[in-house]
Amino acid sequence: MPTRYMPVPRLGPKGRLPGQGPVAQALAGSAAVWFDAAHAFDGGSNANQMQAAALPAEVRARLVGLRAPLCGLSLDRPRIMGILNVTPDSFSDGGDLTTLRDVVARAQAMAVADILDIGGESTRPGADVVTVFEEIRRTVPVIRALREAGITTPISIDTRKAAVAHAAIAAGADIVNDVSAFRFDPEMADVVAETGVPACLMHSKGDPATMQQAPSYENVTLEVFEHLAERVEFATARGVAREKLIVDPGIGFGKTQAHNLRLLADLAQLHDLGLPVLLGASRKKFIGTIGGADLAKDRMPGSVAVALHGAAMGVQILRVHDVAETAQALALWYAIYQTDHSD
């Protein structure tokens, strides 16, 4: 296994903090997160800490480089992907939106979101597969209605099926968000390659119906990393441009609470892929378990806390239900850590 590198993220105006060395580098082009050291993992959990200046040039380039813009959005700061489910059975908001008018109104209320993520098939634990016909019936009219209403925000189609993605893109979607990382339907890679849209590859174990039945890993961080590295290779081999790819560790998809917490602690590892990182932990069960909120809709404060942690790890995209609350928290976070307050 190749050596993998995990930068040690730090916050604050680069070059102004006590003890910060001259070799500090922006993490993935971030305006608020930097690093001057990284842990090197050589095929296992044992790590050696290295100064940023001592990293191989190609590794430093992966960790430092600003990621390619996403649908015209610069990724030097965290972007908000607002969740807009049109399913009857999603774990948090299933059945909330029953008419096109409801969906358009919700999208307009989420105006501060940088991206809208539309899903027509629940991938909650225990969920069954929805037919292609039904998923298109649920999502394509919504995408068209949003565009007809003058909403120009980039739209992501949350689907595992190539035919659904193709129909959604034709209706006005800009991004594919595949929780199976092209495993469920390998032809998804061909749709993405042919249309040239960006795509998010998420780690998952098993399928929604079975994924939470005693998931196990020897080293969850490294296994998730290697899986995503393999899926990136698969996608590029099928003609997808590497700069069009995004990776997601798949919090809650075939993971226990301990796995989720470990991955959150180690999020910076994913920057070694040299790609934008998406974090989707909003309202998930572990937040309710730790925070004492049985109902998914009562998990906003914990979800915002996890989103801010993701921002501190250099994550570029935060997929959330509570858009306005997350946007307000990020605005304060960014003001504190991006600006030099010495004057």
C-alpha positions in Angstrom: 0.0 0.0 0.0 1.4 3.5 -0.9 2.2 5.9 1.9 -0.8 8.1 2.7 -0.6 11.5 4.3 -2.9 13.2 6.7 -2.2 17.0 7.2 -2.7 18.4 10.6 -5.3 21.3 10.1 -4.9 24.5 12.0 -7.1 27.6 12.0 -6.4 31.3 12.0 -4.6 33.9 9.8 -1.6 32.1 8.3 1.7 33.6 9.4 0.2 35.5 12.4 -0.2 32.9 15.1 2.4 32.3 17.9 4.6 29.3 17.0 3.6 29.1 13.4 6.6 28.3 11.3 7.5 29.8 7.9 6.5 26.6 6.0 2.8 26.9 6.8 0.7 26.1 3.8 -3.0 26.7 3.0 -4.8 23.4 3.2 -6.4 22.7 -0.2 -6.3 26.4 -1.0 -8.4 27.3 2.0 -8.5 30.9 3.1 -9.0 29.8 6.7 -7.3 26.4 7.3 -3.6 25.8 7.1 -1.0 23.1 8.0 2.7 22.9 8.7 2.9 19.2 9.4 1.4 15.9 8.3 1.2 12.3 9.5 2.6 9.7 7.1 0.9 6.3 7.2 2.8 3.4 5.6 0.2 0.7 5.1 -1.1 0.7 8.7 -2.2 2.8 11.7 1.4 3.7 12.7 2.3 7.2 11.6 5.4 9.4 11.4 4.9 13.1 11.7 6.7 15.2 9.0 7.0 18.9 8.5 5.3 20.3 5.5 8.6 21.3 4.0 9.8 17.7 4.1 6.9 16.2 2.2 7.5 14.9 -1.3 6.7 17.7 -3.8 3.8 15.8 -5.4 2.2 15.2 -2.0 2.6 18.8 -1.0 0.9 19.8 -4.3 -2.1 17.5 -3.5 -2.5 18.9 0.0 -2.0 22.5 -0.9 -3.6 23.0 -4.2 -6.9 25.0 -4.5 -9.5 22.6 -5.9 -11.1 23.3 -9.2 -14.2 25.5 -9.1 -17.5 23.7 -8.9 -20.2 25.0 -11.2 -18.5 28.4 -11.0 -18.1 28.3 -7.2 -14.7 28.8 -5.8 -13.7 26.2 -3.2 -11.4 28.3 -1.1 -14.2 28.3 1.6 -16.9 25.8 2.6 -19.9 25.7 0.4 -23.4 24.7 1.6 -25.3 22.0 -0.2 -29.0 22.2 0.8 -30.9 18.9 1.0 -34.2 19.0 -0.9 -35.7 15.5 -0.7 -38.8 14.6 -2.7 -39.3 11.2 -1.2 -42.1 9.9 1.1 -39.7 8.0 3.3 -36.4 9.8 3.9 -35.3 9.5 7.5 -35.5 13.2 8.4 -37.9 15.0 6.0 -39.7 12.3 4.1 -43.1 13.4 2.9 -42.6 17.1 3.8 -42.8 18.2 0.2 -45.9 16.9 -1.6 -46.4 19.4 -4.4 -44.2 21.3 -6.9 -45.3 24.5 -5.2 -44.0 23.2 -1.9 -40.7 22.3 -3.4 -40.2 25.6 -5.1 -41.1 27.4 -1.9 -38.6 25.4 0.1 -35.9 26.0 -2.5 -36.6 29.8 -2.4 -36.3 29.6 1.4 -32.9 28.0 1.0 -31.6 30.9 -1.1 -28.3 31.0 0.9 -27.4 27.5 -0.2 -24.7 27.3 -2.8 -26.0 24.0 -4.2 -29.4 22.3 -4.0 -29.3 18.5 -3.7 -32.5 16.8 -5.0 -33.1 13.1 -4.2 -36.0 10.9 -5.2 -34.9 7.6 -3.5 -34.3 7.3 0.2 -31.0 5.7 1.1 -31.7 5.6 4.8 -30.8 2.3 6.6 -33.3 -0.4 5.6 -34.6 1.5 2.5 -35.7 -0.5 -0.6 -34.7 0.3 -4.1 -37.0 2.7 -6.0 -37.6 2.0 -9.7 -36.0 4.2 -12.4 -39.4 5.3 -13.6 -40.6 6.3 -10.1 -37.3 8.1 -9.3 -37.5 10.1 -12.6 -41.2 10.9 -11.9 -40.3 12.3 -8.5 -37.2 14.3 -9.5 -37.3 15.6 -13.1 -40.5 17.7 -12.7 -39.0 19.2 -9.6 -35.8 20.2 -11.4 -37.8 21.7 -14.3 -40.1 23.6 -11.9 -37.1 25.1 -10.1 -35.6 26.3 -13.4 -38.9 27.6 -14.6 -39.2 29.6 -11.3 -35.9 31.3 -12.1 -33.8 29.5 -9.5 -30.3 29.4 -11.0 -28.5 27.7 -8.0 -26.5 24.7 -9.2 -28.6 21.5 -8.7 -27.2 18.1 -7.7 -29.2 15.0 -8.5 -28.8 12.5 -5.6 -29.1 9.1 -7.4 -27.4 5.8 -8.0 -28.9 5.2 -11.4 -27.5 6.3 -14.7 -30.9 6.7 -16.4 -32.1 9.0 -13.6 -29.0 11.1 -13.8 -29.2 11.4 -17.5 -32.9 12.6 -17.3 -32.1 15.0 -14.4 -29.2 16.6 -16.3 -31.4 17.0 -19.4 -33.9 18.8 -17.1 -31.3 21.2 -15.7 -29.2 19.4 -13.0 -25.6 20.3 -12.9 -24.0 17.7 -10.6 -24.4 14.0 -9.9 -24.2 12.8 -6.3 -23.9 9.0 -6.2 -23.8 7.4 -2.8 -22.6 4.1 -4.4 -19.6 5.8 -6.1 -20.7 4.2 -9.5 -20.9 0.7 -8.0 -24.7 0.3 -8.1 -24.8 1.3 -11.8 -21.4 1.4 -13.5 -22.9 3.1 -16.5 -23.2 6.2 -14.3 -19.6 6.9 -15.1 -20.4 7.0 -18.8 -23.2 9.5 -18.2 -20.9 11.7 -16.2 -18.1 11.4 -18.7 -20.4 12.2 -21.7 -22.1 15.2 -20.1 -19.0 16.6 -18.4 -20.8 17.3 -15.1 -19.0 17.0 -11.8 -19.8 13.9 -9.7 -19.5 13.1 -6.0 -18.3 9.6 -5.1 -19.3 8.4 -1.7 -18.0 5.5 0.3 -20.7 3.0 1.4 -20.6 -0.6 2.6 -23.3 -2.9 1.3 -26.6 -1.3 0.3 -29.2 0.7 2.2 -31.2 -2.4 3.0 -28.3 -4.1 4.8 -25.5 -1.6 5.4 -26.1 -1.2 9.2 -26.1 -4.9 9.9 -22.9 -5.1 12.0 -20.5 -3.2 9.8 -16.8 -3.8 10.6 -13.4 -2.5 9.6 -9.9 -3.1 10.7 -9.0 0.6 10.1 -12.0 2.5 9.0 -10.1 5.6 7.9 -7.6 3.8 5.7 -10.2 1.5 4.3 -12.5 4.3 3.3 -9.6 6.2 1.8 -8.5 3.2 -0.3 -12.0 2.5 -1.5 -12.5 6.1 -2.6 -9.0 6.0 -4.3 -10.1 2.9 -6.2 -13.4 4.5 -7.3 -11.6 7.6 -8.5 -9.4 5.3 -10.6 -12.5 3.5 -12.0 -14.2 6.8 -12.9 -11.2 8.3 -14.7 -10.6 5.0 -16.5 -14.2 5.4 -17.9 -13.4 8.9 -19.1 -14.4 11.1 -16.2 -12.0 14.0 -15.8 -10.3 13.8 -12.4 -10.9 17.5 -11.8 -14.7 16.9 -12.0 -14.7 14.5 -9.0 -15.6 15.0 -5.4 -15.2 12.5 -2.6 -17.4 11.8 0.5 -16.5 9.5 3.4 -20.2 8.4 3.7 -20.9 9.1 7.3 -23.6 6.7 8.5 -23.5 4.4 5.4 -22.3 1.1 6.7 -20.7 2.6 9.8 -21.2 2.4 13.6 -21.1 5.5 15.8 -17.5 4.7 16.6 -16.7 4.5 12.9 -18.4 7.8 12.2 -16.5 9.6 15.0 -13.2 8.2 13.8 -13.8 9.3 10.3 -14.8 12.8 11.5 -11.6 13.0 13.5 -9.5 11.9 10.5 -11.3 13.9 7.7 -8.1 15.6 6.7 -6.8 12.3 5.4 -9.1 12.7 2.4 -7.2 15.7 1.2 -4.4 13.4 0.1 -6.6 12.4 -2.8 -6.2 16.0 -4.1 -10.0 16.4 -4.6 -12.8 18.4 -3.0 -14.3 16.7 0.0 -18.0 16.6 0.8 -19.3 15.9 4.3 -22.9 14.8 4.7 -23.6 14.1 8.4 -26.7 16.3 8.9 -29.3 15.0 11.4 -27.9 11.5 11.4 -28.5 9.0 14.1 -25.2 9.3 15.9 -25.9 13.1 16.4 -29.2 12.3 18.1 -27.6 9.5 20.2 -24.8 11.7 21.5 -26.8 14.9 21.6 -29.9 13.4 23.2 -32.3 14.1 20.3 -34.5 11.1 19.2 -36.2 13.0 16.4 -34.1 13.9 13.4 -35.6 17.3 13.2 -34.4 18.1 16.7 -30.7 17.5 15.7 -30.0 21.0 14.2 -27.5 22.2 16.9 -25.5 19.0 16.7 -25.6 19.0 12.9 -24.2 22.6 12.9 -21.5 21.5 15.3 -20.4 18.7 13.0 -20.5 21.1 10.0 -18.2 23.5 11.8 -15.8 20.7 12.6 -15.9 19.8 8.9 -15.0 23.3 8.0 -12.1 23.2 10.4 -10.8 20.1 8.7 -10.8 21.9 5.3 -14.0 20.3 3.9 -15.2 22.1 0.8 -18.9 21.1 0.7 -21.3 20.6 3.6 -24.5 18.8 2.8 -27.1 19.9 5.3 -30.8 20.1 6.0 -30.7 23.3 8.2 -29.3 25.7 5.6 -29.9 29.1 7.2 -28.6 28.0 10.6 -25.5 26.5 9.0 -24.9 29.5 6.8 -25.0 31.8 9.8 -22.6 29.6 11.8 -20.2 29.5 8.9 -20.3 33.2 8.4 -19.1 33.7 11.9 -16.6 30.9 11.7 -15.2 32.3 8.5 -15.1 35.9 9.9 -13.1 34.7 12.9 -10.6 32.5 11.1 -10.1 34.1 7.7 -9.5 37.7 8.8 -6.3 39.1 10.2 -7.5 41.0 13.4 -4.1 42.4 14.3 -5.1 46.0 13.5 
